Amino acid sequence: MTALVDPNLITDLQKFGAAEINACVSCGNCTAICPLADNDAMFPRKLIRLAQVGLTDDLVSSKELWTCYGCGVCTTRCPQEADPGEFMGTARRYAIAHYDRSGVARALYTRPVVGTAIVVGAAAFFALFFAAIRGRQSHESLALFDFIPYGVIHTTGIVLMVVVALFSLLGIGLLARDIARRDGVTWSSLFGGRQAWGRTLRALWYALGIESLGQKRYRDDCHDDEPVEPLYRRRWLIHSLTLWGFLGLLLATMLDYGMDLLGIKATGTPVPIWYPVRLLGTVAGLALMYGVTWFMIRRWQEAKQCNDSSKPSDWLFLALLWVTGLTGFLIEAALYVEPVPAWGYWVFLIHVAIAMELCLFLPFTKFAHAMYRPVALFFHGLARDRHGVA
């Protein structure tokens, strides 16, 4: 296969960060110190070299981009101060933009004014749209969840999820295709016989169960925290709580909608705190808020060098998650007040608009990690299985 060289790759990458990458002299210190580097993942040195020689396709299709957890150890030990940790983050942003055919991700990452206009415009559109079709406000007769017709929210959400799913599946499919080509993975090696199926299922369990949900390597290998760092501030825990919290809220929402369809409980009906779905949503919401708050604190304090170059789009993702969690709890509070306070209706509108926007930007912001990392981990799991790694 002929490799195409892009002499402008580093210049393009610098729009996404990693301004010091030319300082790298390929000494290999970053790879030697990386706790996750092995025979199948010689990063970050390997990826830096790919960028320096202009091999764009090889760079964006490297599963190592997503199997790195950004602990920043490589940056602290770099004798040239080339900041390899930031390079890995930059390369991931670049890969997200590469696999996004709409151009939205590139605008968000490289054109702050245009990106801000897109974000503000989307928020304004959803807010004005839902405000225009809201129910007549009456403290005595209008239930909180009737302020915006539920059917409109549901239909809008379905349309939005279909659009987002199309962009997401396109990006995931392109990444999977490219990694498979690089690693020599074929359909027959995945599904051609009992042994192939066994390897595939083990790789899926490794990607989704052990790593995505269990964070095993992050906990066991990425020793980026100081010995005195308390458990409640460790990055793997913050990352896990954010992920588990978001998934828990998604599950609670789906269960609540399912019970509404089955006639068990109408959406927005006040129930005791120990009601299973509400308890799940409350615990998940607290986990999400805790994780996102600590992410923001750590970035603000620049506690780790790998966070020194946070992009506005990274802050956007965290801010949207935080506001969604906060407004969700405010809605819970307003739901149990009789009559419903006036502010409750508008908090509900803000919550719905921000939640829609958060869903809309899933394929274009740091949230895309949730899409691409499991794909890369799946192929990493196949390679581990092939090499006999337990």
C-alpha positions in Angstrom: 0.0 0.0 0.0 1.4 3.4 -1.0 1.7 5.9 1.8 0.8 9.5 1.1 3.0 12.1 2.7 1.5 15.4 3.8 4.3 18.0 4.3 1.8 20.4 6.0 0.7 17.9 8.6 2.6 19.5 11.5 1.4 22.9 10.5 -2.2 21.7 10.5 -1.7 19.9 13.8 -0.5 23.1 15.4 -4.0 24.6 14.8 -5.2 21.9 17.3 -2.4 22.4 19.8 1.1 20.7 20.2 3.1 23.8 19.3 6.3 22.2 20.6 6.3 19.0 18.6 9.2 20.1 16.4 11.4 20.1 19.5 11.2 16.2 19.7 14.5 14.5 18.7 13.0 11.0 19.0 15.1 10.1 22.0 12.5 7.5 23.1 12.2 8.7 26.7 8.5 9.1 26.4 8.0 5.5 25.3 10.3 4.2 27.9 8.5 5.9 30.7 4.9 5.3 29.4 3.2 2.6 31.6 1.0 1.5 28.7 3.6 1.1 26.0 4.2 -2.4 24.8 5.2 -4.3 21.6 1.9 -3.3 20.0 1.7 0.2 21.3 5.0 2.1 21.0 3.6 5.5 21.8 3.9 8.4 22.0 7.2 8.4 20.1 5.8 6.3 17.2 2.9 8.7 16.7 5.2 11.8 16.9 7.4 10.4 14.2 4.3 9.7 12.0 3.4 13.4 12.4 6.9 14.6 11.7 7.2 12.7 8.4 3.6 13.7 7.4 1.9 10.3 7.4 -1.6 11.6 8.1 -3.5 8.3 7.4 -1.2 6.3 9.6 -1.6 8.8 12.4 -5.3 9.1 12.5 -5.9 5.4 12.2 -3.5 4.5 15.0 -5.4 2.8 17.8 -2.8 4.1 20.2 -4.4 7.5 20.0 -7.3 6.2 21.9 -5.7 3.7 24.2 -3.7 6.5 25.8 -5.3 7.9 28.9 -3.4 11.2 28.9 -1.7 10.8 32.3 1.0 13.2 31.3 4.0 11.2 32.7 5.7 11.4 29.3 5.5 15.2 29.3 7.1 15.5 32.8 10.0 13.3 31.7 10.7 14.9 28.3 14.2 16.3 28.2 13.3 18.6 25.2 10.1 19.9 26.7 8.3 18.8 23.6 5.1 18.0 25.6 4.3 14.6 24.1 1.3 14.4 26.4 -0.3 17.4 24.8 0.7 16.0 21.3 -1.5 12.9 22.1 -4.4 15.2 23.0 -3.8 17.3 19.9 -3.7 14.2 17.7 -7.0 13.0 19.1 -8.6 16.3 18.3 -7.2 16.2 14.8 -8.5 12.6 14.4 -12.0 13.7 15.5 -12.0 16.4 13.0 -10.6 14.1 10.3 -13.4 11.6 10.7 -16.1 14.3 10.9 -17.2 14.9 7.4 -19.3 17.9 8.3 -16.4 20.2 9.3 -18.1 21.1 12.6 -15.4 19.6 14.8 -12.6 21.4 12.9 -14.4 24.7 13.4 -14.9 24.1 17.1 -11.2 23.2 17.6 -9.5 25.6 15.3 -11.7 28.7 14.9 -12.8 29.9 18.3 -15.1 32.7 17.0 -16.9 30.4 14.5 -17.0 27.6 17.0 -18.5 30.0 19.6 -21.1 31.2 17.1 -22.1 27.5 16.4 -22.5 26.7 20.0 -24.4 29.9 20.9 -26.5 29.5 17.8 -27.5 25.9 18.6 -28.3 26.8 22.2 -30.4 29.8 21.1 -32.2 27.7 18.5 -33.3 25.0 20.9 -34.2 27.5 23.6 -36.3 29.6 21.3 -37.9 26.6 19.6 -39.1 25.1 22.9 -40.1 28.4 24.3 -42.2 29.1 21.2 -44.3 25.9 21.7 -44.4 25.9 25.5 -47.6 25.4 27.3 -49.5 28.3 29.0 -47.9 28.9 32.3 -50.2 28.6 35.3 -49.0 27.8 38.8 -52.2 26.2 39.7 -53.0 24.0 36.7 -49.9 23.4 34.6 -47.6 20.5 35.6 -43.9 21.1 35.3 -43.4 18.5 32.6 -46.3 19.9 30.6 -44.6 23.3 30.2 -43.1 21.9 27.0 -45.3 19.3 25.3 -43.7 15.9 26.0 -44.6 14.8 22.4 -42.5 17.6 21.0 -39.5 16.9 23.2 -39.7 13.2 22.3 -40.1 13.8 18.5 -37.3 16.4 18.5 -35.0 14.0 20.5 -35.7 11.1 18.1 -34.9 13.3 15.1 -31.7 14.6 16.7 -30.5 11.2 17.8 -31.0 9.9 14.2 -28.9 12.7 12.8 -26.2 12.3 15.5 -26.2 8.5 15.1 -25.6 8.9 11.3 -22.5 11.1 11.9 -21.3 8.9 14.8 -21.7 5.6 12.9 -19.9 7.2 9.9 -16.9 8.2 12.1 -16.8 4.9 13.9 -17.1 2.9 10.7 -14.2 4.9 9.1 -12.0 4.5 12.1 -12.7 0.8 12.4 -12.0 0.3 8.7 -8.7 2.1 8.8 -7.5 0.3 12.0 -8.5 -3.0 10.5 -6.5 -2.3 7.4 -3.5 -1.4 9.4 -3.7 -4.4 11.6 -4.7 -6.9 8.9 -8.0 -7.7 10.5 -10.5 -9.2 8.1 -14.1 -10.4 8.4 -13.0 -14.0 8.4 -10.6 -13.4 11.2 -13.4 -11.9 13.3 -16.3 -14.3 12.4 -14.8 -17.2 10.5 -15.3 -20.1 12.9 -15.6 -20.8 16.6 -12.1 -19.6 17.5 -12.5 -16.4 15.6 -15.8 -15.7 17.4 -14.1 -16.5 20.7 -11.4 -13.9 20.0 -14.0 -11.3 18.9 -16.1 -11.8 22.0 -13.1 -11.6 24.3 -12.0 -8.4 22.6 -15.5 -6.9 23.0 -15.5 -7.8 26.7 -12.0 -6.3 27.1 -13.0 -3.1 25.3 -16.5 -2.5 26.9 -16.3 -4.3 30.2 -12.7 -4.4 31.4 -11.5 -1.1 30.0 -14.4 1.3 29.2 -16.4 0.5 32.3 -13.8 -1.1 34.6 -10.9 1.3 33.7 -8.5 -1.5 34.5 -5.3 -0.1 32.9 -6.1 3.4 34.0 -6.3 2.2 37.6 -3.5 -0.3 37.6 -0.9 1.1 35.2 -1.4 4.9 34.8 0.3 5.9 38.1 0.1 9.6 37.3 -0.9 10.6 40.8 1.4 11.6 43.6 1.6 9.2 46.5 -0.2 11.7 48.7 -3.0 12.2 46.2 -6.2 11.2 48.0 -8.5 8.7 46.4 -11.3 11.2 45.8 -9.1 13.3 43.6 -7.5 10.6 41.4 -8.1 11.0 37.7 -9.2 7.4 37.1 -12.0 7.8 39.7 -13.1 11.2 38.4 -13.1 9.7 34.9 -15.0 6.6 35.9 -17.7 8.6 37.9 -18.3 10.9 35.0 -18.7 8.0 32.6 -20.8 5.9 35.0 -22.9 8.9 35.9 -23.7 9.7 32.3 -24.6 6.1 31.5 -26.7 5.9 34.6 -28.7 9.0 33.7 -29.2 7.7 30.2 -30.4 4.4 31.5 -32.8 6.1 34.0 -34.2 8.2 31.2 -34.8 5.2 29.0 -36.4 3.3 31.9 -38.6 6.3 32.8 -39.7 6.6 29.2 -40.4 2.8 29.0 -42.6 2.9 32.1 -44.5 5.8 30.6 -45.2 3.8 27.4 -46.3 0.8 29.5 -48.6 2.9 31.6 -46.7 2.2 34.8 -45.7 5.8 35.7 -46.2 9.0 33.7 -43.0 11.0 33.1 -42.6 13.8 35.6 -44.8 12.1 38.3 -43.4 12.7 41.8 -42.2 9.5 43.4 -40.3 8.7 46.6 -36.5 9.0 46.6 -36.2 5.2 47.0 -38.2 4.6 43.8 -35.7 2.5 41.7 -35.6 4.7 38.6 -35.4 8.0 40.6 -32.8 6.5 43.0 -30.7 5.5 39.9 -31.1 8.9 38.4 -30.2 10.7 41.6 -27.0 8.6 42.3 -26.0 8.8 38.6 -26.5 12.6 38.7 -24.4 13.0 41.8 -21.6 10.9 40.3 -21.7 12.9 37.1 -21.7 16.3 38.9 -18.8 15.1 41.1 -16.7 13.9 38.2 -17.3 16.9 36.0 -16.7 19.4 38.8 -13.3 17.8 39.6 -12.4 17.7 35.9 -13.1 21.5 35.8 -11.2 22.2 39.0 -8.1 20.2 37.8 -8.1 22.0 34.5 -8.5 25.4 36.1 -5.6 24.7 38.5 -3.6 23.1 35.7 -2.7 20.4 38.2 -1.3 18.2 35.5 0.8 19.3 32.5 -1.3 17.3 30.2 -4.1 19.8 31.0 -2.1 22.9 30.2 -3.4 23.4 26.7 -7.2 22.8 27.2 -9.1 23.9 24.2 -12.3 26.0 24.5 -14.2 23.0 23.0 -13.0 20.9 25.9 -14.4 23.4 28.4 -17.6 23.5 26.3 -18.1 19.8 26.8 -17.5 20.0 30.6 -19.7 23.1 30.9 -22.6 21.5 29.1 -22.4 18.3 31.2 -22.2 20.4 34.4 -25.2 22.6 33.5 -27.2 19.6 32.5 -26.6 17.9 35.8 -27.3 21.1 37.9 -30.6 21.9 36.1 -31.6 18.3 36.4 -31.4 18.5 40.2 -33.2 21.9 40.2 -36.0 20.3 38.2 -36.2 17.5 40.8 -36.5 20.1 43.5 -39.2 22.1 41.6 -41.2 18.9 40.9 -41.9 18.4 44.6 -43.1 22.0 45.3 -46.8 22.9 45.2 -47.5 25.0 43.3 -44.6 24.7 40.9 -42.3 27.8 41.3 -42.1 30.1 38.3 -38.3 29.5 38.0 -38.9 25.8 37.7 -40.5 26.1 34.2 -37.6 28.1 32.8 -35.0 25.8 34.4 -36.8 22.9 32.7 -36.6 24.7 29.4 -32.9 25.4 29.8 -32.3 21.8 30.8 -34.0 20.4 27.7 -32.3 22.9 25.4 -28.8 22.1 26.9 -29.4 18.4 26.9 -30.4 18.5 23.2 -27.2 20.6 22.4 -25.0 18.1 24.3 -26.5 15.3 22.3 -26.0 17.3 19.1 -22.3 17.9 19.7 -21.5 14.3 20.7 -19.5 13.4 17.4 -17.7 16.8 17.3 -16.3 17.5 20.8 -14.3 15.6 23.4 -17.5 13.5 23.9 -16.4 11.7 20.8 -13.9 9.8 23.0 -16.9 7.7 24.1 -17.3 6.6 20.5 -13.8 6.1 19.3 -12.0 4.7 22.4 -14.1 1.5 22.6 -13.3 0.9 18.9 -9.6 1.3 19.4 -9.7 -0.8 22.6 -11.5 -3.6 20.7 -8.6 -3.8 18.2 -6.1 -3.6 21.1 -7.9 -6.5 22.7 -7.6 -8.5 19.5 -3.9 -7.8 19.4 -3.5 -8.8 23.1 -5.3 -12.0 22.4 -3.1 -12.7 19.4 0.0 -12.2 21.5 -1.4 -14.3 24.3 -1.6 -11.5 26.8 -4.0 -12.3 29.7 
